[in-house]
């Protein structure tokens, strides 16, 4: 199969689909098919905590994976225009929190930057604590990974942040709780 590369903007903005495209295919039809397949990849749905100085943020995220056993490294892919991107780049830390499947509605609070009440120690009305790295960990987390940034790589619209796990844990009774996945919601991202 011959491929031809094409460059364009995100399909959501109404711009030209991004290649490569197999020769002889309709680019728009192929782009829709490719996005449906990419959306079918199993993906969790998490809350990403970030911090730089006194600024903190919680953000809904689905691109997370462990990338090394020794040391324990976890990578997250964050859109470069996101507030969390700037906070991670500056603060050099982040947390990844697992959310119980029954709390699927709460992740919608973090698709846009939440209000931060420093005095009440809340983000979007949800209490948080700072992990050893300094990144916020929401009280609703059934499990969490607290990471110090070790590397970053710019990849098109996103940056891949690779952090070393400096703390991890489960909430009381959190281990074994079914965790939220993208397919548990009507949300979709990527592709």
Buried (B, 14 or more C-beta within 10 A) or exposed (E): EEEEEEEEEEBEEEEBBBBBBEEEEEBEEBBEEBBEEEBEEEBBBBBBBBBBEEBBBBBBBBBBEEEEEEEBBBBBBBBEEBBBBBBBBBBBBBBBBBBBBEBBEBBEBBEEBBEBEEEEBBBBEBEBEBBEBBBBBBEBBBBBBBBBBBEBEEEEEBBBBBBBBBBBEBBEEBEEBEBBBBEBBEBBBEB
